[in-house]
Amino acid sequence: MRISYSSDVDYDKDGKIIGIEILDANMLNLH
């Protein structure tokens, strides 16, 4: 599953998400 956001979220080398943790809110809105 690939997640892409247009917000201020950066991805680490391992694909880990760093920065503001707004994933929960966005994922709830997407679903």
PDB file of N, CA, C and O in Angstrom:
ATOM      1  N   MET A   1       0.843  -1.188   0.000  1.00  0.00           N
ATOM      2  CA  MET A   1       0.000   0.000   0.000  1.00  0.00           C
ATOM      3  C   MET A   1       0.880   1.241   0.000  1.00  0.00           C
ATOM      4  O   MET A   1       1.707   1.436   0.891  1.00  0.00           O
ATOM      5  N   ARG A   2       0.689   2.061  -0.998  1.00  0.00           N
ATOM      6  CA  ARG A   2       1.492   3.287  -1.093  1.00  0.00           C
ATOM      7  C   ARG A   2       0.643   4.477  -0.671  1.00  0.00           C
ATOM      8  O   ARG A   2      -0.480   4.654  -1.142  1.00  0.00           O
ATOM      9  N   ILE A   3       1.186   5.276   0.209  1.00  0.00           N
ATOM     10  CA  ILE A   3       0.450   6.444   0.701  1.00  0.00           C
ATOM     11  C   ILE A   3       1.157   7.718   0.248  1.00  0.00           C
ATOM     12  O   ILE A   3       2.369   7.858   0.417  1.00  0.00           O
ATOM     13  N   SER A   4       0.407   8.628  -0.317  1.00  0.00           N
ATOM     14  CA  SER A   4       0.996   9.894  -0.745  1.00  0.00           C
ATOM     15  C   SER A   4       0.100  11.036  -0.290  1.00  0.00           C
ATOM     16  O   SER A   4      -1.112  11.020  -0.505  1.00  0.00           O
ATOM     17  N   TYR A   5       0.712  12.018   0.337  1.00  0.00           N
ATOM     18  CA  TYR A   5      -0.044  13.168   0.810  1.00  0.00           C
ATOM     19  C   TYR A   5       0.565  14.444   0.242  1.00  0.00           C
ATOM     20  O   TYR A   5       1.769  14.518   0.001  1.00  0.00           O
ATOM     21  N   SER A   6      -0.276  15.435   0.033  1.00  0.00           N
ATOM     22  CA  SER A   6       0.210  16.708  -0.490  1.00  0.00           C
ATOM     23  C   SER A   6       0.495  17.674   0.649  1.00  0.00           C
ATOM     24  O   SER A   6       0.697  18.868   0.429  1.00  0.00           O
ATOM     25  N   SER A   7       0.508  17.146   1.866  1.00  0.00           N
ATOM     26  CA  SER A   7       0.765  17.997   3.023  1.00  0.00           C
ATOM     27  C   SER A   7       2.258  18.031   3.326  1.00  0.00           C
ATOM     28  O   SER A   7       3.065  17.510   2.556  1.00  0.00           O
ATOM     29  N   ASP A   8       2.621  18.642   4.441  1.00  0.00           N
ATOM     30  CA  ASP A   8       4.033  18.747   4.805  1.00  0.00           C
ATOM     31  C   ASP A   8       4.498  17.455   5.456  1.00  0.00           C
ATOM     32  O   ASP A   8       4.802  17.423   6.649  1.00  0.00           O
ATOM     33  N   VAL A   9       4.550  16.391   4.666  1.00  0.00           N
ATOM     34  CA  VAL A   9       4.990  15.105   5.189  1.00  0.00           C
ATOM     35  C   VAL A   9       6.162  14.617   4.361  1.00  0.00           C
ATOM     36  O   VAL A   9       6.079  14.550   3.134  1.00  0.00           O
ATOM     37  N   ASP A  10       7.247  14.277   5.026  1.00  0.00           N
ATOM     38  CA  ASP A  10       8.428  13.791   4.321  1.00  0.00           C
ATOM     39  C   ASP A  10       8.617  12.309   4.594  1.00  0.00           C
ATOM     40  O   ASP A  10       8.193  11.794   5.628  1.00  0.00           O
ATOM     41  N   TYR A  11       9.263  11.629   3.647  1.00  0.00           N
ATOM     42  CA  TYR A  11       9.497  10.202   3.810  1.00  0.00           C
ATOM     43  C   TYR A  11      10.977   9.937   4.026  1.00  0.00           C
ATOM     44  O   TYR A  11      11.834  10.541   3.381  1.00  0.00           O
ATOM     45  N   ASP A  12      11.261   9.019   4.946  1.00  0.00           N
ATOM     46  CA  ASP A  12      12.638   8.663   5.240  1.00  0.00           C
ATOM     47  C   ASP A  12      13.153   7.724   4.158  1.00  0.00           C
ATOM     48  O   ASP A  12      12.393   7.306   3.285  1.00  0.00           O
ATOM     49  N   LYS A  13      14.434   7.391   4.210  1.00  0.00           N
ATOM     50  CA  LYS A  13      15.027   6.492   3.217  1.00  0.00           C
ATOM     51  C   LYS A  13      14.324   5.137   3.223  1.00  0.00           C
ATOM     52  O   LYS A  13      14.148   4.515   2.176  1.00  0.00           O
ATOM     53  N   ASP A  14      13.929   4.690   4.401  1.00  0.00           N
ATOM     54  CA  ASP A  14      13.272   3.385   4.524  1.00  0.00           C
ATOM     55  C   ASP A  14      11.781   3.476   4.230  1.00  0.00           C
ATOM     56  O   ASP A  14      11.061   2.484   4.345  1.00  0.00           O
ATOM     57  N   GLY A  15      11.319   4.657   3.852  1.00  0.00           N
ATOM     58  CA  GLY A  15       9.899   4.816   3.561  1.00  0.00           C
ATOM     59  C   GLY A  15       9.103   5.173   4.795  1.00  0.00           C
ATOM     60  O   GLY A  15       7.874   5.231   4.756  1.00  0.00           O
ATOM     61  N   LYS A  16       9.806   5.414   5.895  1.00  0.00           N
ATOM     62  CA  LYS A  16       9.105   5.796   7.122  1.00  0.00           C
ATOM     63  C   LYS A  16       8.673   7.254   7.020  1.00  0.00           C
ATOM     64  O   LYS A  16       9.383   8.092   6.465  1.00  0.00           O
ATOM     65  N   ILE A  17       7.528   7.528   7.552  1.00  0.00           N
ATOM     66  CA  ILE A  17       6.995   8.879   7.477  1.00  0.00           C
ATOM     67  C   ILE A  17       7.519   9.706   8.642  1.00  0.00           C
ATOM     68  O   ILE A  17       7.405   9.316   9.804  1.00  0.00           O
ATOM     69  N   ILE A  18       8.096  10.852   8.307  1.00  0.00           N
ATOM     70  CA  ILE A  18       8.616  11.736   9.344  1.00  0.00           C
ATOM     71  C   ILE A  18       7.934  13.094   9.221  1.00  0.00           C
ATOM     72  O   ILE A  18       7.510  13.485   8.134  1.00  0.00           O
ATOM     73  N   GLY A  19       7.834  13.792  10.311  1.00  0.00           N
ATOM     74  CA  GLY A  19       7.203  15.099  10.293  1.00  0.00           C
ATOM     75  C   GLY A  19       5.865  15.052  11.009  1.00  0.00           C
ATOM     76  O   GLY A  19       5.683  14.306  11.971  1.00  0.00           O
ATOM     77  N   ILE A  20       4.936  15.857  10.526  1.00  0.00           N
ATOM     78  CA  ILE A  20       3.629  15.936  11.177  1.00  0.00           C
ATOM     79  C   ILE A  20       2.866  14.632  10.964  1.00  0.00           C
ATOM     80  O   ILE A  20       2.759  14.139   9.841  1.00  0.00           O
ATOM     81  N   GLU A  21       2.346  14.088  12.042  1.00  0.00           N
ATOM     82  CA  GLU A  21       1.602  12.833  11.931  1.00  0.00           C
ATOM     83  C   GLU A  21       0.124  13.133  11.739  1.00  0.00           C
ATOM     84  O   GLU A  21      -0.643  13.211  12.699  1.00  0.00           O
ATOM     85  N   ILE A  22      -0.261  13.299  10.473  1.00  0.00           N
ATOM     86  CA  ILE A  22      -1.666  13.581  10.158  1.00  0.00           C
ATOM     87  C   ILE A  22      -2.262  12.413   9.394  1.00  0.00           C
ATOM     88  O   ILE A  22      -3.295  12.541   8.737  1.00  0.00           O
ATOM     89  N   LEU A  23      -1.589  11.264   9.493  1.00  0.00           N
ATOM     90  CA  LEU A  23      -2.022  10.100   8.718  1.00  0.00           C
ATOM     91  C   LEU A  23      -3.370   9.598   9.207  1.00  0.00           C
ATOM     92  O   LEU A  23      -4.238   9.262   8.401  1.00  0.00           O
ATOM     93  N   ASP A  24      -3.552   9.544  10.514  1.00  0.00           N
ATOM     94  CA  ASP A  24      -4.792   8.997  11.050  1.00  0.00           C
ATOM     95  C   ASP A  24      -5.992   9.798  10.552  1.00  0.00           C
ATOM     96  O   ASP A  24      -6.983   9.219  10.104  1.00  0.00           O
ATOM     97  N   ALA A  25      -5.910  11.099  10.625  1.00  0.00           N
ATOM     98  CA  ALA A  25      -7.022  11.945  10.205  1.00  0.00           C
ATOM     99  C   ALA A  25      -7.268  11.793   8.710  1.00  0.00           C
ATOM    100  O   ALA A  25      -8.413  11.665   8.276  1.00  0.00           O
ATOM    101  N   ASN A  26      -6.196  11.807   7.923  1.00  0.00           N
ATOM    102  CA  ASN A  26      -6.354  11.687   6.479  1.00  0.00           C
ATOM    103  C   ASN A  26      -6.900  10.324   6.095  1.00  0.00           C
ATOM    104  O   ASN A  26      -7.770  10.229   5.229  1.00  0.00           O
ATOM    105  N   MET A  27      -6.407   9.270   6.724  1.00  0.00           N
ATOM    106  CA  MET A  27      -6.860   7.926   6.386  1.00  0.00           C
ATOM    107  C   MET A  27      -8.340   7.775   6.720  1.00  0.00           C
ATOM    108  O   MET A  27      -9.077   7.121   5.982  1.00  0.00           O
ATOM    109  N   LEU A  28      -8.778   8.368   7.816  1.00  0.00           N
ATOM    110  CA  LEU A  28     -10.193   8.287   8.165  1.00  0.00           C
ATOM    111  C   LEU A  28     -11.023   9.023   7.125  1.00  0.00           C
ATOM    112  O   LEU A  28     -12.108   8.571   6.761  1.00  0.00           O
ATOM    113  N   ASN A  29     -10.518  10.155   6.643  1.00  0.00           N
ATOM    114  CA  ASN A  29     -11.253  10.927   5.645  1.00  0.00           C
ATOM    115  C   ASN A  29     -11.264  10.215   4.297  1.00  0.00           C
ATOM    116  O   ASN A  29     -12.262  10.252   3.576  1.00  0.00           O
ATOM    117  N   LEU A  30     -10.144   9.563   3.959  1.00  0.00           N
ATOM    118  CA  LEU A  30     -10.070   8.865   2.676  1.00  0.00           C
ATOM    119  C   LEU A  30     -11.024   7.680   2.655  1.00  0.00           C
ATOM    120  O   LEU A  30     -11.657   7.406   1.635  1.00  0.00           O
ATOM    121  N   HIS A  31     -11.127   6.982   3.772  1.00  0.00           N
ATOM    122  CA  HIS A  31     -12.013   5.817   3.823  1.00  0.00           C
ATOM    123  C   HIS A  31     -13.433   6.298   4.127  1.00  0.00           C
ATOM    124  O   HIS A  31     -14.354   5.486   4.218  1.00  0.00           O
TER     125      HIS A  31
END
